[in-house]
Amino acid sequence: MISDSFWKDKRVFITGHTGFKGSWLSLWLLKLGAIVKGYSLLPPTKPSLYEEVGLENRIVSQIGDIRNLESLKKSIEEFQPEVVFHLAAQAIVRDSYDDPIETYTSNIIGTVNVLESIRAIKTIKSVIIITSDKCYQNNDNGKSFSEDDPMGGFDPYSSSKGCAELVTNAYRNSFFTNSEKGLASVRAGNVIGGGDWSKDRLIPDILNALSNNTKVIIRNPDSIRPWQHVLEPLSGYLVLAEKLFEDHEKYSCGWNFGPEPEEIRSVKWILEKISMRYSKVDWSLDGNNNPHESKILRLNIEKVKKELCWKPIWTTEIAIEKIVNWHQCWFSNQGDTNYIFELCMSDIGSYEHALTN
């Protein structure tokens, strides 16, 4: 369970707060009463959830690059946080083929800079590094990855996330074992939710095609992914941050957050469900020679269920319902930041209610 009393007035520093996932985390922390500061590049999309809810006026927000160690370190030192969430990253697989240097410097050097910046700050007790389910060495054999499986990655994005995991583990062993700081890394499934306009992501591509009455181009309809609503892994991150505060030695390790095995679905299944819930999705197969992507991704979540008492709450079907409703409401109320803010708070409230029932 997430403790309101724990988060009340906690000073929380988030990298990547202008992104889709970071914006939702910032909003949830605001609802819990935390004092939030974000450090990130400008929003990666237009529109963006960050701008649609007026987040820059609701938290302390600094636009900056995590690859700039001096700027990042100064920002953290000035804020003196107690909890740090590192989400800032180059997050698109296909972009990693176009610009591997940016991908590696953002995802590896950026992680190094965050860890280096927090080492001497005594107020910090919980640090969570967010990587990806793609950090594992995936041979497309259908294996459900556990936390002790080897890191790897075929493409620049995936391998950069595997490297970020190795960096985190090296810092944990070298600099944090005798400190009072808890340092954990988390790997989530394919995160979906309202307010995501990222390119080359299935749900945004489908919704964009529906709004423009065009066909959506699908690369791999039979690809299988651990889809989950954005609030699912975020709830796990919040629980883990609390646990790190209580016992940094026990919980300083890697963790998987994903759906139940029966909820790991194909791209084609998602297309069919959105067609049923919203409108018929017309799609065609992408005939281009696309770069390699893993066909199957599965996460084993037995560890978090047993040791954190965390489990997924919303099925994939419920997640799709929430997303369709969110975007329908947004479409009718564009530009009303207070309305969109309350729309997000309502979804968070619904999820919190589901947690207690």
C-alpha positions as CSV (number, residue, x, y, z in Angstrom):
1,M,0.0,0.0,0.0
2,I,1.1,3.6,-0.6
3,S,1.2,5.7,2.5
4,D,-0.1,9.2,2.3
5,S,1.6,10.1,5.6
6,F,5.0,9.0,4.3
7,W,4.8,11.3,1.2
8,K,3.3,14.3,3.0
9,D,6.0,17.1,2.6
10,K,8.6,14.7,1.3
11,R,11.1,16.4,-1.0
12,V,11.2,14.4,-4.2
13,F,13.5,15.1,-7.2
14,I,12.5,13.7,-10.6
15,T,14.5,13.6,-13.7
16,G,12.4,13.3,-16.9
17,H,9.4,15.1,-15.4
18,T,8.4,16.6,-18.7
19,G,7.9,13.1,-20.2
20,F,4.7,11.1,-20.2
21,K,5.6,8.8,-17.4
22,G,7.4,11.5,-15.4
23,S,4.4,13.8,-15.6
24,W,2.1,11.2,-14.2
25,L,4.5,10.5,-11.4
26,S,4.7,14.2,-10.6
27,L,0.9,14.5,-10.5
28,W,0.6,11.5,-8.2
29,L,3.2,12.9,-5.8
30,L,1.4,16.2,-5.8
31,K,-1.8,14.4,-4.8
32,L,0.1,12.7,-2.0
33,G,1.3,16.0,-0.7
34,A,5.0,15.8,-1.7
35,I,7.2,18.7,-2.6
36,V,8.4,18.0,-6.1
37,K,11.2,19.3,-8.2
38,G,11.8,18.2,-11.8
39,Y,14.8,18.4,-14.0
40,S,14.5,17.5,-17.7
41,L,14.7,18.6,-21.3
42,L,11.7,20.4,-22.8
43,P,8.7,18.1,-23.4
44,P,9.5,15.6,-26.1
45,T,6.1,15.8,-27.8
46,K,3.5,18.4,-28.8
47,P,1.0,18.2,-27.3
48,S,2.5,16.9,-24.0
49,L,0.9,15.9,-20.7
50,Y,3.3,18.2,-18.9
51,E,1.9,21.2,-20.8
52,E,-1.7,20.0,-20.9
53,V,-2.0,19.9,-17.0
54,G,0.1,23.1,-16.5
55,L,2.7,21.1,-14.5
56,E,5.4,23.9,-14.8
57,N,3.1,26.0,-12.5
58,R,2.5,23.2,-10.0
59,I,6.0,22.0,-9.2
60,V,9.5,23.4,-9.2
61,S,10.6,22.7,-12.8
62,Q,14.0,23.2,-14.3
63,I,14.8,22.6,-17.9
64,G,18.2,21.0,-18.2
65,D,20.1,18.1,-19.7
66,I,21.1,15.1,-17.5
67,R,24.3,14.9,-19.5
68,N,25.4,18.2,-18.0
69,L,26.9,17.0,-14.7
70,E,27.6,20.5,-13.3
71,S,24.0,21.7,-13.9
72,L,22.4,18.5,-12.7
73,K,24.5,18.4,-9.5
74,K,23.8,22.0,-8.6
75,S,20.1,21.5,-9.1
76,I,20.0,18.5,-6.8
77,E,22.2,20.1,-4.2
78,E,20.0,23.2,-4.1
79,F,16.8,21.2,-3.5
80,Q,18.2,18.7,-1.0
81,P,15.7,16.0,-1.8
82,E,14.9,12.9,0.3
83,V,13.8,10.7,-2.6
84,V,15.1,10.7,-6.2
85,F,13.4,9.1,-9.2
86,H,15.5,8.9,-12.4
87,L,13.3,8.7,-15.5
88,A,15.1,10.9,-18.0
89,A,16.2,8.9,-21.0
90,Q,16.0,8.5,-24.8
91,A,13.1,6.1,-24.8
92,I,12.3,5.2,-28.4
93,V,13.8,2.0,-29.9
94,R,13.7,3.2,-33.5
95,D,15.3,6.6,-32.6
96,S,18.2,4.6,-31.1
97,Y,19.0,3.4,-34.6
98,D,18.9,6.9,-36.0
99,D,21.0,8.4,-33.3
100,P,22.8,5.8,-31.2
101,I,25.2,8.3,-29.7
102,E,22.4,10.4,-28.2
103,T,20.9,7.2,-26.9
104,Y,24.0,5.9,-25.2
105,T,25.1,9.3,-23.8
106,S,21.6,10.0,-22.4
107,N,20.9,6.5,-21.0
108,I,24.3,5.6,-19.7
109,I,26.2,8.9,-19.0
110,G,23.0,10.4,-17.8
111,T,22.6,7.6,-15.3
112,V,26.2,8.0,-14.2
113,N,25.7,11.7,-13.7
114,V,22.6,11.2,-11.6
115,L,24.4,8.7,-9.4
116,E,27.5,10.8,-9.1
117,S,25.4,13.9,-8.2
118,I,23.6,12.2,-5.3
119,R,26.6,10.5,-3.6
120,A,27.4,13.3,-1.1
121,I,23.9,14.5,-0.4
122,K,23.0,13.3,3.1
123,T,19.3,14.1,2.9
124,I,18.7,11.5,0.2
125,K,17.5,8.1,1.5
126,S,15.7,6.5,-1.5
127,V,17.0,6.4,-5.1
128,I,15.1,4.6,-7.9
129,I,16.6,4.2,-11.4
130,I,14.0,3.5,-14.0
131,T,15.3,1.4,-16.9
132,S,13.2,-0.9,-19.1
133,D,12.0,-4.5,-19.6
134,K,14.2,-4.4,-22.7
135,C,17.3,-4.4,-20.6
136,Y,17.5,-8.2,-20.6
137,Q,19.3,-10.4,-23.1
138,N,16.3,-11.5,-25.2
139,N,16.6,-14.5,-27.6
140,D,12.9,-14.4,-28.5
141,N,12.3,-17.8,-27.0
142,G,9.3,-16.7,-24.9
143,K,11.2,-16.7,-21.6
144,S,9.6,-14.7,-18.8
145,F,12.5,-12.6,-17.5
146,S,13.4,-12.6,-13.8
147,E,15.5,-10.0,-12.0
148,D,18.6,-12.2,-11.9
149,D,18.6,-12.9,-15.7
150,P,21.6,-11.4,-17.6
151,M,21.5,-7.9,-19.1
152,G,21.8,-7.5,-22.8
153,G,20.0,-5.9,-25.7
154,F,20.1,-6.4,-29.5
155,D,19.5,-2.7,-30.5
156,P,21.2,0.5,-29.1
157,Y,18.2,1.4,-26.9
158,S,17.9,-2.0,-25.3
159,S,21.6,-2.4,-24.7
160,S,21.8,1.1,-23.3
161,K,19.2,0.1,-20.7
162,G,21.2,-3.0,-19.9
163,C,24.3,-0.8,-19.5
164,A,22.3,1.5,-17.2
165,E,21.5,-1.5,-15.0
166,L,25.2,-2.5,-14.9
167,V,26.2,1.1,-14.0
168,T,23.6,1.2,-11.2
169,N,24.8,-2.1,-9.8
170,A,28.4,-1.0,-9.9
171,Y,27.6,2.2,-8.0
172,R,25.6,0.3,-5.5
173,N,28.5,-2.1,-4.8
174,S,31.2,0.6,-4.9
175,F,29.7,3.6,-3.2
176,F,26.4,2.8,-1.5
177,T,26.9,-0.4,0.5
178,N,28.1,1.5,3.6
179,S,25.8,4.5,3.2
180,E,22.3,5.2,4.4
181,K,21.0,5.5,0.9
182,G,18.8,2.8,-0.7
183,L,19.5,2.4,-4.5
184,A,17.2,0.3,-6.6
185,S,16.6,-0.2,-10.3
186,V,13.2,-1.0,-11.8
187,R,12.1,-2.6,-15.1
188,A,8.5,-2.0,-16.2
189,G,6.6,-3.4,-19.1
190,N,5.1,-1.5,-22.1
191,V,3.6,1.4,-20.3
192,I,0.4,2.9,-21.7
193,G,-2.0,5.6,-20.6
194,G,-3.8,8.9,-21.3
195,G,-1.6,11.8,-22.4
196,D,1.0,9.9,-24.4
197,W,1.7,11.4,-27.8
198,S,5.1,9.7,-28.4
199,K,5.8,8.6,-31.9
200,D,6.3,4.9,-32.8
201,R,4.2,3.8,-29.9
202,L,1.2,1.6,-30.6
203,I,-1.6,3.3,-28.6
204,P,-0.7,6.9,-29.6
205,D,-0.4,5.7,-33.3
206,I,-3.8,4.1,-33.1
207,L,-5.5,7.1,-31.5
208,N,-3.9,9.5,-33.9
209,A,-5.1,7.4,-36.9
210,L,-8.6,7.3,-35.5
211,S,-8.8,11.0,-34.9
212,N,-7.5,11.6,-38.5
213,N,-9.6,8.9,-40.1
214,T,-6.5,7.2,-41.5
215,K,-5.0,3.7,-41.3
216,V,-2.6,2.9,-38.6
217,I,0.6,1.3,-39.9
218,I,1.5,-1.8,-37.8
219,R,5.0,-3.3,-37.9
220,N,4.5,-6.6,-36.0
221,P,0.8,-7.5,-35.2
222,D,1.9,-10.7,-33.6
223,S,4.4,-9.2,-31.2
224,I,3.7,-9.9,-27.6
225,R,4.3,-7.3,-24.9
226,P,3.6,-6.9,-21.1
227,W,1.2,-3.9,-21.5
228,Q,0.2,-2.0,-18.4
229,H,-1.4,1.2,-17.5
230,V,1.1,3.9,-16.4
231,L,-0.3,4.0,-12.9
232,E,0.6,0.3,-12.3
233,P,4.4,0.6,-12.3
234,L,4.3,4.0,-10.7
235,S,2.4,2.6,-7.8
236,G,5.2,0.0,-7.5
237,Y,7.9,2.7,-7.6
238,L,6.2,4.6,-4.8
239,V,5.9,1.5,-2.6
240,L,9.6,0.6,-3.3
241,A,10.7,4.1,-2.4
242,E,9.0,3.8,1.0
243,K,10.6,0.4,1.5
244,L,14.1,1.7,0.7
245,F,13.5,4.4,3.4
246,E,12.7,1.6,6.0
247,D,15.4,-0.9,5.0
248,H,17.9,0.2,2.3
249,E,20.0,-2.9,2.6
250,K,17.1,-5.3,2.0
251,Y,15.5,-3.5,-1.0
252,S,18.5,-2.1,-2.8
253,C,18.4,-4.3,-5.9
254,G,16.5,-4.8,-9.2
255,W,12.8,-5.2,-9.5
256,N,10.3,-6.1,-12.3
257,F,6.9,-4.5,-12.5
258,G,4.5,-5.9,-15.0
259,P,1.1,-7.5,-15.6
260,E,-0.1,-10.9,-14.6
261,P,1.0,-13.6,-17.1
262,E,-2.5,-13.9,-18.6
263,E,-2.5,-10.2,-19.3
264,I,0.5,-10.2,-21.6
265,R,-1.1,-9.6,-25.0
266,S,-0.3,-9.3,-28.7
267,V,-0.4,-6.1,-30.8
268,K,-3.3,-7.6,-32.7
269,W,-5.3,-8.1,-29.4
270,I,-4.8,-4.4,-28.6
271,L,-6.1,-3.4,-32.0
272,E,-9.2,-5.6,-31.6
273,K,-10.0,-4.3,-28.1
274,I,-9.8,-0.7,-29.1
275,S,-12.0,-1.5,-32.1
276,M,-14.6,-2.9,-29.8
277,R,-14.4,-0.1,-27.2
278,Y,-13.9,3.0,-29.4
279,S,-14.1,2.7,-33.1
280,K,-13.1,0.3,-35.8
281,V,-9.3,0.5,-36.3
282,D,-8.2,0.2,-39.9
283,W,-4.7,-0.9,-40.1
284,S,-2.2,-2.2,-42.7
285,L,1.1,-4.0,-42.4
286,D,4.2,-1.9,-42.6
287,G,6.0,-3.1,-45.7
288,N,9.3,-1.3,-45.0
289,N,12.4,-3.1,-43.9
290,N,12.2,-2.2,-40.3
291,P,15.0,-2.5,-37.8
292,H,15.1,-5.5,-35.4
293,E,12.7,-5.5,-32.5
294,S,12.1,-8.4,-30.1
295,K,9.0,-10.4,-30.9
296,I,8.2,-11.5,-27.4
297,L,8.7,-9.7,-24.1
298,R,7.5,-11.2,-20.8
299,L,8.3,-10.2,-17.2
300,N,8.2,-12.4,-14.1
301,I,6.8,-10.4,-11.3
302,E,6.8,-13.0,-8.5
303,K,9.5,-11.2,-6.6
304,V,7.6,-7.9,-6.2
305,K,4.4,-9.8,-5.3
306,K,6.2,-11.7,-2.6
307,E,8.7,-9.2,-1.2
308,L,6.9,-5.8,-1.8
309,C,3.3,-7.2,-1.6
310,W,2.6,-5.4,-4.8
311,K,0.5,-6.7,-7.6
312,P,-1.1,-5.3,-10.7
313,I,-4.7,-4.0,-10.2
314,W,-6.0,-3.0,-13.7
315,T,-6.3,-5.5,-16.5
316,T,-5.2,-4.6,-20.0
317,E,-8.8,-4.2,-20.9
318,I,-9.5,-1.8,-18.1
319,A,-6.3,0.1,-19.1
320,I,-7.6,0.5,-22.6
321,E,-11.0,1.8,-21.3
322,K,-9.2,4.4,-19.2
323,I,-7.1,5.5,-22.1
324,V,-9.9,5.9,-24.5
325,N,-12.0,7.8,-21.9
326,W,-9.0,10.1,-21.1
327,H,-8.4,11.0,-24.7
328,Q,-12.1,11.6,-25.5
329,C,-12.3,13.9,-22.5
330,W,-9.1,15.7,-23.5
331,F,-10.2,16.1,-27.1
332,S,-13.4,17.9,-25.9
333,N,-11.5,20.1,-23.4
334,Q,-8.2,20.9,-25.0
335,G,-6.5,24.0,-23.5
336,D,-8.3,23.7,-20.2
337,T,-5.3,22.8,-18.0
338,N,-7.4,22.7,-14.8
339,Y,-9.9,20.2,-16.4
340,I,-7.1,18.0,-17.7
341,F,-5.3,18.2,-14.3
342,E,-8.5,17.0,-12.5
343,L,-9.0,14.3,-15.2
344,C,-5.6,12.9,-14.2
345,M,-6.3,13.2,-10.5
346,S,-9.6,11.3,-11.0
347,D,-7.8,8.4,-12.7
348,I,-5.2,8.4,-9.9
349,G,-8.1,8.4,-7.3
350,S,-9.8,5.5,-9.1
351,Y,-6.6,3.6,-9.0
352,E,-6.0,4.3,-5.3
353,H,-9.6,3.2,-4.6
354,A,-8.9,-0.1,-6.5
355,L,-5.8,-0.6,-4.4
356,T,-7.9,-0.7,-1.2
357,N,-10.6,-3.0,-2.5
